[in-house]
Amino acid sequence: MLEHSPLRFDDPLVAFSEGRKSKDAAVAELRLHGYSDLMLALGQRGLPIPCLPPDEVEAMSDIMVRLIHPAEPS
């Protein structure tokens, strides 16, 4: 698995945890087998799972509101 080295800003695992790198890019750069290995590596290093960026959360919220309260037909 991954070496336990000090956390660095340019570490792909840190970048993924902070939402600066996609899961696919992190898996490839770290030469992992898949997403489950990426999650395991985060846990081993004590890093949190990334959250969605605020704009994505807001877009999802807007869609949900439209689904729950559809516009009245004109």
N, C-alpha and C positions, 0 to 999 in steps of 0.2 A: 504494500500500500504506500501511501505518501510519507515522506520524511516529516518529522515534527520540527520544523524550523521556525524561527521567530516570524511573527506576522509582519508582512511588508505591504505597502500600498500597491505595488505592482504584482503581487501574488494573485494568480488567477482565481484562487479560492476566495480570497478576501474581496476581489473585484466582483465576483458572483454574489457573495453574501451582501455586499453593499449595493447591489443592483446595477453595477457598472458593466457587467458582462453577462451575456446570455448563457443559459445552461449548456447549450450545444458547444459554444466556444470554450467554456470552462472544462467540459468533459474532454474535448479534443486536446486542449493545451496541457491538461494534467494527465493525459493518456489513460483515462479511466474507461471502464467498460460500459458505463451508462449512468442514468440519473440516480439510481439507487446507490451506486458507489460515490457519487457526488454528495448525496445526503449524508452518507456514512462519514465521508471525509470532513464535512462541515462539523458534524458532531464530535469527531475525534479532535478537531482543532478548537472546539468550543465556540464556533461561529454560528450566528443565527441564520435561519432560513430567510432569504430575501423577501421583502414585501413588494407588492405591485407599486409602480410609480403612481403618485397622486392623480395624474391626468388619466391613467387607465382606470383607476378606481372610480373617478368621476364619470367617465364615459359609460362604464358598466352600470353605475347608479342611474344615469339618465335613461338607459335602455330599460332597466327594470321599472322605473316610474312609468314610462310609456306603455310597457306591457300591462302593468297593474291598472293604469288609468288611461285607456286609449282615448284619443281625440274623438269628440262627437262628430258624426257625419254632418256635412253642410247641407 
